[in-house]
Amino acid sequence: MSESFKHLDEENFEQGVSSGLTLVDFYADWCGPCRMLTPVLEEVAKDVTGKATIAKIDIDKAQKTASSFQVTSIPTLILFNDGKEVGRLVGLRDKDTIKDFILTGENKS
């Protein structure tokens, strides 16, 4: 997996989203759309460097965290600002949609 992402798990999740703007990709290795989203997120990560962090969490290894955020389908992207959820996108999205979502906090699609 890319070094563009912060990798989260059950132990470091809260700390990982506690400060600044963090987009967390709830994914699984077996999920085709999740695998398709990874290169898109790599591009987004380059574009939002210094403004936001992109993180990934494997729902199979972090079932408690996924459940606590009611992640029922993947990929799910949840945007956190200083540890609080401010929005989410569900499903495969394009680079511009994700970038706009991070920078404005709004789901326009």
C-alpha positions as CSV (number, residue, x, y, z in Angstrom):
1,M,0.0,0.0,0.0
2,S,1.1,3.5,-0.7
3,E,3.0,5.8,1.7
4,S,0.6,8.5,0.7
5,F,-1.8,7.2,3.4
6,K,-1.8,7.1,7.1
7,H,-2.8,3.5,8.1
8,L,-5.2,3.3,11.0
9,D,-6.4,0.4,13.2
10,E,-8.5,-0.1,16.3
11,E,-5.7,1.2,18.5
12,N,-4.7,4.4,16.7
13,F,-7.9,5.4,15.1
14,E,-9.0,8.1,17.5
15,Q,-5.5,9.6,17.7
16,G,-5.3,9.4,13.9
17,V,-8.3,11.6,13.3
18,S,-8.0,13.8,16.4
19,S,-6.4,16.9,14.8
20,G,-7.0,18.6,11.5
21,L,-8.9,17.4,8.4
22,T,-8.7,13.7,7.8
23,L,-10.4,11.7,5.2
24,V,-10.7,8.0,6.2
25,D,-11.2,5.3,3.6
26,F,-13.1,2.3,5.2
27,Y,-12.1,-0.5,2.9
28,A,-11.4,-4.2,2.6
29,D,-8.8,-6.0,0.6
30,W,-11.4,-8.2,-1.1
31,C,-13.5,-5.2,-2.3
32,G,-13.0,-4.5,-6.0
33,P,-14.3,-0.9,-5.9
34,C,-12.0,-0.3,-2.9
35,R,-9.0,-1.4,-4.9
36,M,-10.1,0.9,-7.8
37,L,-10.4,3.8,-5.4
38,T,-6.8,3.5,-4.0
39,P,-5.0,5.1,-7.0
40,V,-7.7,7.9,-7.0
41,L,-7.0,8.6,-3.4
42,E,-3.2,8.6,-4.1
43,E,-3.8,11.4,-6.5
44,V,-6.1,13.3,-4.1
45,A,-3.5,12.9,-1.3
46,K,-0.9,14.7,-3.5
47,D,-3.4,17.5,-4.2
48,V,-4.4,18.1,-0.6
49,T,-1.0,17.8,1.0
50,G,-0.8,20.4,3.8
51,K,-4.6,20.8,3.9
52,A,-5.8,17.3,4.8
53,T,-4.6,13.8,5.6
54,I,-5.8,10.7,3.8
55,A,-6.1,7.6,5.9
56,K,-7.2,4.0,5.4
57,I,-8.7,1.5,7.8
58,D,-9.4,-2.2,6.9
59,I,-12.9,-3.0,8.1
60,D,-12.0,-6.7,8.5
61,K,-9.3,-5.8,11.0
62,A,-11.2,-3.0,12.6
63,Q,-14.8,-4.3,12.9
64,K,-15.5,-2.4,16.1
65,T,-14.5,1.0,14.6
66,A,-16.4,0.3,11.4
67,S,-19.5,-0.7,13.4
68,S,-19.3,2.4,15.6
69,F,-19.5,4.6,12.5
70,Q,-22.3,2.5,11.0
71,V,-20.2,1.6,7.9
72,T,-22.5,-0.9,6.2
73,S,-21.1,-0.8,2.6
74,I,-17.6,-0.1,1.2
75,P,-15.8,1.9,0.2
76,T,-17.0,4.5,2.6
77,L,-15.1,7.8,2.9
78,I,-15.7,9.7,6.2
79,L,-14.3,13.2,6.6
80,F,-13.2,14.1,10.1
81,N,-12.4,17.6,11.4
82,D,-10.5,17.5,14.7
83,G,-12.0,14.1,15.5
84,K,-15.6,14.9,14.6
85,E,-17.3,13.4,11.6
86,V,-18.3,16.2,9.2
87,G,-19.4,14.2,6.2
88,R,-19.3,11.0,4.3
89,L,-19.3,9.6,0.7
90,V,-20.3,6.0,0.0
91,G,-19.2,4.1,-3.1
92,L,-16.6,4.7,-5.8
93,R,-16.1,8.4,-6.6
94,D,-13.9,10.3,-8.9
95,K,-10.9,12.5,-8.0
96,D,-12.6,15.8,-8.4
97,T,-15.6,14.8,-6.3
98,I,-13.4,13.6,-3.5
99,K,-11.1,16.6,-3.6
100,D,-14.1,19.0,-3.6
101,F,-15.6,17.0,-0.7
102,I,-12.4,17.4,1.4
103,L,-11.9,21.0,0.6
104,T,-15.5,22.1,1.1
105,G,-16.9,19.4,3.4
106,E,-19.9,19.0,1.1
107,N,-21.2,16.1,-0.9
108,K,-22.2,17.7,-4.2
109,S,-23.0,14.4,-6.0
